[in-house]
């Protein structure tokens, strides 16, 4: 299974840079970039903090696919 994210899409909707989002959830900009590129899986707390910023659910932002 692979974890995918809609972070980039949501950031665009909110006219927000990676740095803006990183500042709001107290992580480095590189962390947001790695999340968007599938190189990093967020902790539950980070996923929930990001979902709260975008007023959505964790499941809407992060999801698994059955890529084999």
N, C-alpha and C positions, 0 to 999 in steps of 0.2 A: 504494500500500500504506500501511496505517496500523499504527503500533506500539501494541499494547495491553499492559496489565500487570495482574497479580494482586496487586500490592503491598498494596492495601487489604485484600483477603481474607486474605493472610498476616499482616498486622499484627494483624488482629482475632483470628486463631487464636492468636497469641502474646501477645495482650493488650498490644499495644505502640502507643504514640502515634507520630505523625510525628516529633516531637522526639526520642523515644527512639531510633528507627531512625537519624535524622540523626546523633545523637551517636555511635552505634556505627560508622558508616561515614564520619565526619568530613566531613559536608556540612551545609548550612543546612537548617532545617525546610522552607523554601520550595522547596528543590530536590526534596524528597520529595513535597511537594504538587504541584509541576509534573510530576513523573514520573507520579503517579497520575492527573492530569488530561490526560495526553497532550500537554503543552506543552513537554516536554523529553525528548530521547533520552539515555539514560545512556551514559557511556563504557564500554568493555569492562571496565575495572578496577572501576568503580562497580557495574556489573551483577553481576560476579563476587563482589564484597564483599557485596552484598545477598543473593545466593543462598547464600553461605556462612553468613550469619547465620541464614537460615531453613532451612538444611540441605536445600537443593534445588538444582535446576539453573537456569542462566540461561534455558534454553528453557522451563522451567515457569513462570517469572515474567514473561518478556517474549516476546511473539510478534507476528508480522505477520499481517494479514488482507488479503484482496484487495479491500477497499472501493475503489470507483472513483467 
